[in-house]
Every structure is written in C-alpha cells, then in structure tokens.
Amino acid sequence: MTDQVQAPANPNIPQLQPGDSVSVHVRVREGDNERVQEFRGTVIRLRKGGNNANFTVRRIASHGIGVERTFLLRSPRIEKVEIRRQAHVRRAQLYYLRGRKGKRARLAAKRS
C-alpha cells in the first residue's frame, strides 16, 4: 500500500460551521501582480476528506445574483478566514438558501 501525501493544514483557517458568515481573503494573480481579494458570504457546505477538504461560500452580488465559490481547506492561497457571525442551523448543507432572497435568506444568530 502506498503512502498518501498530505498537504499541511492551513493555520489561517479557523474551525468553520455551516451558517457562519465569513470573510475569506484569497491571493489572486493577475499577470505579474498578486493581490489579496476578499470574498464575504455564508458557508453553505463543508466537505471533509484530507487533501480534498473544501468549503463553499455563497454571497449575493449586485442585482440579487447569488455567487458561490469553493475554497480548498488546505490551500496556501488562502491568506486568512475571519468568522464575522455564527448562525443557528439544523442541517449540514444549506442548499435551500439558493432559492431564497432578501429577508427570507437570513439565518438566526447563534446564542451563546
């Protein structure tokens, strides 16, 4: 049996939960330049699985268009992830948010 090569975990990514409102800072390359781009939204999915572990963040762009972006948990391109607020959810995948707009797309804040 062969040994699997595991990428080191990114220390800049905290423990995430579905329903968290996060701000993901990603290094983006444009030609010769490299800059940090922020992507703010709600974590709608977490996928575990070693090197392939990822999380999907959904945000509402201009004119009410939903944009989803998937990030690898072990990616060195992720500069940092900030958890802005945590929500109380009762399921692991929040795909139902895709069909909701405005106030109906809000999640109840988690009480401490």
KOLMIVO-894982 format. One record per atom (N, C-alpha, C): residue in one letter; atom name; x, y, z. Coordinates in nm, 4 decimals. Example, Ala and Ser with C-alpha at 12.3 -4.5 7.8 and 13.67 -1.06 7.14 Angstrom:
KOLMIVO-894982
{site 'a' 'N' {1.3190 -0.5690 0.7800}};
{site 'a' 'CA' {1.2300 -0.4500 0.7800}};
{site 'a' 'C' {1.3200 -0.3300 0.7800}};
{site 's' 'N' {1.2850 -0.2250 0.7080}};
{site 's' 'CA' {1.3670 -0.1060 0.7140}};
{site 's' 'C' {1.2900 0.0030 0.7870}};
//
This chain:
KOLMIVO-894982
{site 'm' 'N' {0.0845 -0.1188 0.0000}};
{site 'm' 'CA' {0.0000 0.0000 0.0000}};
{site 'm' 'C' {0.0886 0.1247 0.0000}};
{site 't' 'N' {0.0536 0.2230 -0.0819}};
{site 't' 'CA' {0.1364 0.3434 -0.0920}};
{site 't' 'C' {0.0966 0.4455 0.0128}};
{site 'd' 'N' {0.1941 0.5259 0.0523}};
{site 'd' 'CA' {0.1678 0.6341 0.1472}};
{site 'd' 'C' {0.1052 0.7509 0.0743}};
{site 'q' 'N' {0.0017 0.8056 0.1333}};
{site 'q' 'CA' {-0.0601 0.9242 0.0759}};
{site 'q' 'C' {0.0186 1.0465 0.1179}};
{site 'v' 'N' {0.0283 1.1430 0.0282}};
{site 'v' 'CA' {0.0958 1.2674 0.0600}};
{site 'v' 'C' {-0.0095 1.3668 0.1064}};
{site 'q' 'N' {0.0023 1.4098 0.2316}};
{site 'q' 'CA' {-0.0933 1.5048 0.2886}};
{site 'q' 'C' {-0.0328 1.6443 0.2879}};
{site 'a' 'N' {-0.1080 1.7399 0.2364}};
{site 'a' 'CA' {-0.0650 1.8791 0.2430}};
{site 'a' 'C' {-0.0815 1.9277 0.3863}};
{site 'p' 'N' {0.0048 2.0175 0.4311}};
{site 'p' 'CA' {-0.0111 2.0683 0.5674}};
{site 'p' 'C' {-0.1375 2.1526 0.5791}};
{site 'a' 'N' {-0.2020 2.1443 0.6940}};
{site 'a' 'CA' {-0.3242 2.2226 0.7154}};
{site 'a' 'C' {-0.2896 2.3707 0.7202}};
{site 'n' 'N' {-0.3775 2.4529 0.6662}};
{site 'n' 'CA' {-0.3558 2.5977 0.6657}};
{site 'n' 'C' {-0.3900 2.6521 0.8047}};
{site 'p' 'N' {-0.2924 2.7090 0.8758}};
{site 'p' 'CA' {-0.3193 2.7573 1.0119}};
{site 'p' 'C' {-0.4059 2.8829 1.0165}};
{site 'n' 'N' {-0.4272 2.9480 0.9012}};
{site 'n' 'CA' {-0.5051 3.0720 0.8966}};
{site 'n' 'C' {-0.6552 3.0481 0.8833}};
{site 'i' 'N' {-0.6956 2.9205 0.8795}};
{site 'i' 'CA' {-0.8368 2.8882 0.8647}};
{site 'i' 'C' {-0.8879 2.8320 0.9970}};
{site 'p' 'N' {-0.9818 2.9014 1.0634}};
{site 'p' 'CA' {-1.0357 2.8510 1.1900}};
{site 'p' 'C' {-1.1356 2.7379 1.1661}};
{site 'q' 'N' {-1.1888 2.6832 1.2729}};
{site 'q' 'CA' {-1.2912 2.5783 1.2636}};
{site 'q' 'C' {-1.4196 2.6406 1.2098}};
{site 'l' 'N' {-1.4657 2.5960 1.0949}};
{site 'l' 'CA' {-1.5847 2.6525 1.0308}};
{site 'l' 'C' {-1.7048 2.5621 1.0518}};
{site 'q' 'N' {-1.8234 2.6222 1.0500}};
{site 'q' 'CA' {-1.9504 2.5512 1.0602}};
{site 'q' 'C' {-2.0432 2.6029 0.9508}};
{site 'p' 'N' {-2.1357 2.5215 0.9020}};
{site 'p' 'CA' {-2.2355 2.5739 0.8081}};
{site 'p' 'C' {-2.3163 2.6846 0.8750}};
{site 'g' 'N' {-2.3439 2.7901 0.8011}};
{site 'g' 'CA' {-2.4190 2.9028 0.8549}};
{site 'g' 'C' {-2.3309 3.0165 0.9014}};
{site 'd' 'N' {-2.2000 2.9956 0.9110}};
{site 'd' 'CA' {-2.1094 3.1032 0.9508}};
{site 'd' 'C' {-2.1015 3.2084 0.8409}};
{site 's' 'N' {-2.1059 3.3347 0.8797}};
{site 's' 'CA' {-2.0771 3.4433 0.7867}};
{site 's' 'C' {-1.9282 3.4690 0.7951}};
{site 'v' 'N' {-1.8599 3.4515 0.6828}};
{site 'v' 'CA' {-1.7143 3.4592 0.6836}};
{site 'v' 'C' {-1.6640 3.5606 0.5818}};
{site 's' 'N' {-1.5407 3.5993 0.6023}};
{site 's' 'CA' {-1.4689 3.6841 0.5096}};
{site 's' 'C' {-1.3413 3.6094 0.4737}};
{site 'v' 'N' {-1.3317 3.5650 0.3473}};
{site 'v' 'CA' {-1.2176 3.4854 0.3023}};
{site 'v' 'C' {-1.1245 3.5760 0.2221}};
{site 'h' 'N' {-1.0005 3.5847 0.2641}};
{site 'h' 'CA' {-0.9006 3.6653 0.1941}};
{site 'h' 'C' {-0.8137 3.5716 0.1109}};
{site 'v' 'N' {-0.8212 3.5863 -0.0231}};
{site 'v' 'CA' {-0.7543 3.4959 -0.1153}};
{site 'v' 'C' {-0.6522 3.5733 -0.1973}};
{site 'r' 'N' {-0.5353 3.5130 -0.2178}};
{site 'r' 'CA' {-0.4357 3.5734 -0.3061}};
{site 'r' 'C' {-0.4747 3.5433 -0.4497}};
{site 'v' 'N' {-0.4864 3.6493 -0.5307}};
{site 'v' 'CA' {-0.5260 3.6366 -0.6702}};
{site 'v' 'C' {-0.4111 3.6863 -0.7565}};
{site 'r' 'N' {-0.3807 3.6131 -0.8612}};
{site 'r' 'CA' {-0.2718 3.6506 -0.9508}};
{site 'r' 'C' {-0.3302 3.7101 -1.0783}};
{site 'e' 'N' {-0.2836 3.8298 -1.1132}};
{site 'e' 'CA' {-0.3261 3.8957 -1.2368}};
{site 'e' 'C' {-0.2006 3.9356 -1.3134}};
{site 'g' 'N' {-0.1631 3.8540 -1.4107}};
{site 'g' 'CA' {-0.0408 3.8812 -1.4855}};
{site 'g' 'C' {0.0800 3.8636 -1.3954}};
{site 'd' 'N' {0.1579 3.9709 -1.3777}};
{site 'd' 'CA' {0.2752 3.9655 -1.2896}};
{site 'd' 'C' {0.2406 4.0036 -1.1471}};
{site 'n' 'N' {0.1268 4.0702 -1.1291}};
{site 'n' 'CA' {0.0907 4.1194 -0.9961}};
{site 'n' 'C' {0.0143 4.0139 -0.9168}};
{site 'e' 'N' {0.0255 4.0230 -0.7855}};
{site 'e' 'CA' {-0.0503 3.9377 -0.6958}};
{site 'e' 'C' {-0.1129 4.0271 -0.5900}};
{site 'r' 'N' {-0.2416 4.0100 -0.5672}};
{site 'r' 'CA' {-0.3110 4.0920 -0.4680}};
{site 'r' 'C' {-0.4026 4.0036 -0.3855}};
{site 'v' 'N' {-0.4531 4.0589 -0.2760}};
{site 'v' 'CA' {-0.5442 3.9846 -0.1886}};
{site 'v' 'C' {-0.6863 4.0322 -0.2152}};
{site 'q' 'N' {-0.7750 3.9389 -0.2436}};
{site 'q' 'CA' {-0.9146 3.9700 -0.2725}};
{site 'q' 'C' {-1.0017 3.9113 -0.1617}};
{site 'e' 'N' {-1.0976 3.9900 -0.1163}};
{site 'e' 'CA' {-1.1855 3.9455 -0.0090}};
{site 'e' 'C' {-1.3155 3.8919 -0.0685}};
{site 'f' 'N' {-1.3621 3.7794 -0.0146}};
{site 'f' 'CA' {-1.4899 3.7209 -0.0567}};
{site 'f' 'C' {-1.5719 3.7008 0.0697}};
{site 'r' 'N' {-1.6799 3.7793 0.0854}};
{site 'r' 'CA' {-1.7650 3.7717 0.2047}};
{site 'r' 'C' {-1.8926 3.6972 0.1717}};
{site 'g' 'N' {-1.9319 3.6081 0.2613}};
{site 'g' 'CA' {-2.0562 3.5359 0.2395}};
{site 'g' 'C' {-2.0834 3.4371 0.3512}};
{site 't' 'N' {-2.1756 3.3456 0.3234}};
{site 't' 'CA' {-2.2194 3.2458 0.4210}};
{site 't' 'C' {-2.1683 3.1086 0.3796}};
{site 'v' 'N' {-2.1146 3.0346 0.4750}};
{site 'v' 'CA' {-2.0698 2.8978 0.4475}};
{site 'v' 'C' {-2.1947 2.8115 0.4318}};
{site 'i' 'N' {-2.2135 2.7535 0.3125}};
{site 'i' 'CA' {-2.3315 2.6697 0.2901}};
{site 'i' 'C' {-2.2962 2.5216 0.2868}};
{site 'r' 'N' {-2.1650 2.4906 0.2792}};
{site 'r' 'CA' {-2.1276 2.3497 0.2699}};
{site 'r' 'C' {-1.9848 2.3304 0.3190}};
{site 'l' 'N' {-1.9627 2.2220 0.3898}};
{site 'l' 'CA' {-1.8292 2.1791 0.4301}};
{site 'l' 'C' {-1.8102 2.0369 0.3820}};
{site 'r' 'N' {-1.7016 2.0121 0.3129}};
{site 'r' 'CA' {-1.6704 1.8767 0.2681}};
{site 'r' 'C' {-1.5400 1.8344 0.3307}};
{site 'k' 'N' {-1.5406 1.7230 0.4015}};
{site 'k' 'CA' {-1.4180 1.6731 0.4623}};
{site 'k' 'C' {-1.3524 1.5744 0.3670}};
{site 'g' 'N' {-1.2317 1.5338 0.3976}};
{site 'g' 'CA' {-1.1662 1.4346 0.3130}};
{site 'g' 'C' {-1.0208 1.4634 0.2877}};
{site 'g' 'N' {-0.9445 1.4959 0.3918}};
{site 'g' 'CA' {-0.7998 1.5105 0.3758}};
{site 'g' 'C' {-0.7623 1.6248 0.2837}};
{site 'n' 'N' {-0.6852 1.5924 0.1800}};
{site 'n' 'CA' {-0.6389 1.6952 0.0861}};
{site 'n' 'C' {-0.7530 1.7590 0.0084}};
{site 'n' 'N' {-0.8612 1.6853 -0.0115}};
{site 'n' 'CA' {-0.9723 1.7364 -0.0915}};
{site 'n' 'C' {-1.0767 1.8102 -0.0090}};
{site 'a' 'N' {-1.0522 1.8315 0.1189}};
{site 'a' 'CA' {-1.1489 1.9007 0.2045}};
{site 'a' 'C' {-1.1698 2.0425 0.1529}};
{site 'n' 'N' {-1.2963 2.0844 0.1447}};
{site 'n' 'CA' {-1.3254 2.2181 0.0951}};
{site 'n' 'C' {-1.4501 2.2736 0.1607}};
{site 'f' 'N' {-1.4723 2.4026 0.1399}};
{site 'f' 'CA' {-1.5931 2.4674 0.1899}};
{site 'f' 'C' {-1.6429 2.5642 0.0837}};
{site 't' 'N' {-1.7747 2.5783 0.0768}};
{site 't' 'CA' {-1.8375 2.6643 -0.0231}};
{site 't' 'C' {-1.8996 2.7838 0.0463}};
{site 'v' 'N' {-1.8722 2.9020 -0.0081}};
{site 'v' 'CA' {-1.9234 3.0274 0.0464}};
{site 'v' 'C' {-2.0148 3.0896 -0.0581}};
{site 'r' 'N' {-2.1315 3.1357 -0.0119}};
{site 'r' 'CA' {-2.2296 3.1970 -0.1021}};
{site 'r' 'C' {-2.2525 3.3411 -0.0601}};
{site 'r' 'N' {-2.2533 3.4306 -0.1588}};
{site 'r' 'CA' {-2.2850 3.5703 -0.1321}};
{site 'r' 'C' {-2.3793 3.6211 -0.2391}};
{site 'i' 'N' {-2.4442 3.7323 -0.2096}};
{site 'i' 'CA' {-2.5339 3.7939 -0.3061}};
{site 'i' 'C' {-2.4601 3.9113 -0.3685}};
{site 'a' 'N' {-2.4379 3.9041 -0.4986}};
{site 'a' 'CA' {-2.3698 4.0112 -0.5716}};
{site 'a' 'C' {-2.4727 4.1164 -0.6130}};
{site 's' 'N' {-2.4335 4.2062 -0.7001}};
{site 's' 'CA' {-2.5238 4.3135 -0.7406}};
{site 's' 'C' {-2.6442 4.2583 -0.8174}};
{site 'h' 'N' {-2.7543 4.3267 -0.8080}};
{site 'h' 'CA' {-2.8816 4.2917 -0.8731}};
{site 'h' 'C' {-2.9372 4.1593 -0.8240}};
{site 'g' 'N' {-2.9002 4.1189 -0.7008}};
{site 'g' 'CA' {-2.9579 3.9995 -0.6405}};
{site 'g' 'C' {-2.9098 3.8680 -0.6975}};
{site 'i' 'N' {-2.7969 3.8678 -0.7651}};
{site 'i' 'CA' {-2.7446 3.7447 -0.8245}};
{site 'i' 'C' {-2.6572 3.6745 -0.7209}};
{site 'g' 'N' {-2.6855 3.5473 -0.6957}};
{site 'g' 'CA' {-2.6079 3.4700 -0.5998}};
{site 'g' 'C' {-2.4800 3.4178 -0.6620}};
{site 'v' 'N' {-2.3682 3.4306 -0.5892}};
{site 'v' 'CA' {-2.2384 3.3833 -0.6354}};
{site 'v' 'C' {-2.1839 3.2873 -0.5319}};
{site 'e' 'N' {-2.1426 3.1690 -0.5755}};
{site 'e' 'CA' {-2.0837 3.0709 -0.4855}};
{site 'e' 'C' {-1.9407 3.0443 -0.5267}};
{site 'r' 'N' {-1.8559 3.0270 -0.4265}};
{site 'r' 'CA' {-1.7161 2.9984 -0.4550}};
{site 'r' 'C' {-1.6691 2.8917 -0.3576}};
{site 't' 'N' {-1.5978 2.7929 -0.4095}};
{site 't' 'CA' {-1.5481 2.6824 -0.3290}};
{site 't' 'C' {-1.3989 2.7007 -0.3053}};
{site 'f' 'N' {-1.3579 2.6859 -0.1803}};
{site 'f' 'CA' {-1.2183 2.7021 -0.1417}};
{site 'f' 'C' {-1.1670 2.5712 -0.0834}};
{site 'l' 'N' {-1.0425 2.5358 -0.1167}};
{site 'l' 'CA' {-0.9792 2.4193 -0.0569}};
{site 'l' 'C' {-0.9309 2.4565 0.0827}};
{site 'l' 'N' {-0.9585 2.3704 0.1802}};
{site 'l' 'CA' {-0.9196 2.3987 0.3178}};
{site 'l' 'C' {-0.7683 2.4035 0.3358}};
{site 'r' 'N' {-0.6948 2.3266 0.2592}};
{site 'r' 'CA' {-0.5500 2.3196 0.2759}};
{site 'r' 'C' {-0.4757 2.4073 0.1761}};
{site 's' 'N' {-0.5448 2.4963 0.1085}};
{site 's' 'CA' {-0.4821 2.5789 0.0063}};
{site 's' 'C' {-0.3915 2.6854 0.0671}};
{site 'p' 'N' {-0.2690 2.6972 0.0168}};
{site 'p' 'CA' {-0.1816 2.8052 0.0637}};
{site 'p' 'C' {-0.2206 2.9414 0.0070}};
{site 'r' 'N' {-0.3113 2.9454 -0.0894}};
{site 'r' 'CA' {-0.3555 3.0717 -0.1490}};
{site 'r' 'C' {-0.4481 3.1494 -0.0552}};
{site 'i' 'N' {-0.5053 3.0809 0.0431}};
{site 'i' 'CA' {-0.5950 3.1499 0.1368}};
{site 'i' 'C' {-0.5098 3.2206 0.2412}};
{site 'e' 'N' {-0.5196 3.3518 0.2402}};
{site 'e' 'CA' {-0.4416 3.4357 0.3324}};
{site 'e' 'C' {-0.4964 3.4232 0.4747}};
{site 'k' 'N' {-0.6291 3.4426 0.4900}};
{site 'k' 'CA' {-0.6927 3.4257 0.6204}};
{site 'k' 'C' {-0.8435 3.4147 0.6020}};
{site 'v' 'N' {-0.9092 3.3591 0.7038}};
{site 'v' 'CA' {-1.0549 3.3493 0.7071}};
{site 'v' 'C' {-1.1009 3.4083 0.8394}};
{site 'e' 'N' {-1.1900 3.5073 0.8324}};
{site 'e' 'CA' {-1.2454 3.5689 0.9524}};
{site 'e' 'C' {-1.3910 3.5261 0.9658}};
{site 'i' 'N' {-1.4292 3.4795 1.0840}};
{site 'i' 'CA' {-1.5696 3.4473 1.1102}};
{site 'i' 'C' {-1.6350 3.5739 1.1629}};
{site 'r' 'N' {-1.7314 3.6260 1.0878}};
{site 'r' 'CA' {-1.7960 3.7522 1.1241}};
{site 'r' 'C' {-1.9129 3.7290 1.2203}};
{site 'r' 'N' {-1.9933 3.6267 1.1936}};
{site 'r' 'CA' {-2.1014 3.5899 1.2859}};
{site 'r' 'C' {-2.1374 3.4447 1.2625}};
{site 'q' 'N' {-2.1945 3.3818 1.3653}};
{site 'q' 'CA' {-2.2344 3.2421 1.3550}};
{site 'q' 'C' {-2.3854 3.2339 1.3630}};
{site 'a' 'N' {-2.4424 3.1436 1.2848}};
{site 'a' 'CA' {-2.5872 3.1282 1.2812}};
{site 'a' 'C' {-2.6263 2.9905 1.3317}};
{site 'h' 'N' {-2.7485 2.9826 1.3832}};
{site 'h' 'CA' {-2.8037 2.8548 1.4289}};
{site 'h' 'C' {-2.8710 2.7871 1.3105}};
{site 'v' 'N' {-2.8189 2.6731 1.2680}};
{site 'v' 'CA' {-2.8774 2.5975 1.1568}};
{site 'v' 'C' {-2.8980 2.4537 1.2018}};
{site 'r' 'N' {-2.9909 2.3852 1.1346}};
{site 'r' 'CA' {-3.0251 2.2495 1.1754}};
{site 'r' 'C' {-2.9899 2.1454 1.0700}};
{site 'r' 'N' {-2.9118 2.1849 0.9702}};
{site 'r' 'CA' {-2.8684 2.0884 0.8696}};
{site 'r' 'C' {-2.7254 2.1183 0.8271}};
{site 'a' 'N' {-2.6629 2.0208 0.7630}};
{site 'a' 'CA' {-2.5212 2.0326 0.7289}};
{site 'a' 'C' {-2.4997 2.1076 0.5980}};
{site 'q' 'N' {-2.5888 2.0910 0.5014}};
{site 'q' 'CA' {-2.5786 2.1615 0.3741}};
{site 'q' 'C' {-2.6957 2.2581 0.3616}};
{site 'l' 'N' {-2.6658 2.3828 0.3344}};
{site 'l' 'CA' {-2.7694 2.4863 0.3317}};
{site 'l' 'C' {-2.8078 2.5225 0.1886}};
{site 'y' 'N' {-2.8334 2.4204 0.1077}};
{site 'y' 'CA' {-2.8663 2.4449 -0.0324}};
{site 'y' 'C' {-2.9990 2.5178 -0.0487}};
{site 'y' 'N' {-3.0855 2.5119 0.0517}};
{site 'y' 'CA' {-3.2156 2.5779 0.0411}};
{site 'y' 'C' {-3.2010 2.7296 0.0332}};
{site 'l' 'N' {-3.0862 2.7837 0.0726}};
{site 'l' 'CA' {-3.0651 2.9286 0.0634}};
{site 'l' 'C' {-3.0580 2.9763 -0.0813}};
{site 'r' 'N' {-3.0295 2.8847 -0.1731}};
{site 'r' 'CA' {-3.0219 2.9224 -0.3148}};
{site 'r' 'C' {-3.1557 2.9712 -0.3680}};
{site 'g' 'N' {-3.2632 2.9183 -0.3131}};
{site 'g' 'CA' {-3.3958 2.9562 -0.3614}};
{site 'g' 'C' {-3.4587 3.0707 -0.2856}};
{site 'r' 'N' {-3.3849 3.1316 -0.1939}};
{site 'r' 'CA' {-3.4414 3.2384 -0.1114}};
{site 'r' 'C' {-3.3735 3.3708 -0.1398}};
{site 'k' 'N' {-3.4511 3.4795 -0.1201}};
{site 'k' 'CA' {-3.3983 3.6139 -0.1421}};
{site 'k' 'C' {-3.4356 3.7030 -0.0250}};
{site 'g' 'N' {-3.3624 3.8097 -0.0080}};
{site 'g' 'CA' {-3.3974 3.9128 0.0888}};
{site 'g' 'C' {-3.4011 3.8620 0.2312}};
{site 'k' 'N' {-3.5068 3.9015 0.3040}};
{site 'k' 'CA' {-3.5163 3.8662 0.4448}};
{site 'k' 'C' {-3.5370 3.7167 0.4664}};
{site 'r' 'N' {-3.5929 3.6475 0.3701}};
{site 'r' 'CA' {-3.6153 3.5033 0.3856}};
{site 'r' 'C' {-3.4848 3.4248 0.3821}};
{site 'a' 'N' {-3.3791 3.4870 0.3304}};
{site 'a' 'CA' {-3.2492 3.4200 0.3228}};
{site 'a' 'C' {-3.1661 3.4403 0.4487}};
{site 'r' 'N' {-3.2213 3.5118 0.5475}};
{site 'r' 'CA' {-3.1454 3.5363 0.6705}};
{site 'r' 'C' {-3.1454 3.4131 0.7586}};
{site 'l' 'N' {-3.0378 3.3982 0.8343}};
{site 'l' 'CA' {-3.0260 3.2886 0.9297}};
{site 'l' 'C' {-3.0268 3.3466 1.0703}};
{site 'a' 'N' {-3.0887 3.2759 1.1637}};
{site 'a' 'CA' {-3.0966 3.3234 1.3029}};
{site 'a' 'C' {-2.9584 3.3157 1.3679}};
{site 'a' 'N' {-2.9227 3.4198 1.4409}};
{site 'a' 'CA' {-2.7913 3.4240 1.5067}};
{site 'a' 'C' {-2.7842 3.3196 1.6166}};
{site 'k' 'N' {-2.6650 3.2620 1.6337}};
{site 'k' 'CA' {-2.6433 3.1605 1.7359}};
{site 'k' 'C' {-2.6319 3.2300 1.8719}};
{site 'r' 'N' {-2.7074 3.1795 1.9691}};
{site 'r' 'CA' {-2.6983 3.2347 2.1042}};
{site 'r' 'C' {-2.5897 3.1642 2.1814}};
{site 's' 'N' {-2.5156 3.2379 2.2598}};
{site 's' 'CA' {-2.4047 3.1771 2.3331}};
{site 's' 'C' {-2.4426 3.1327 2.4718}};
//
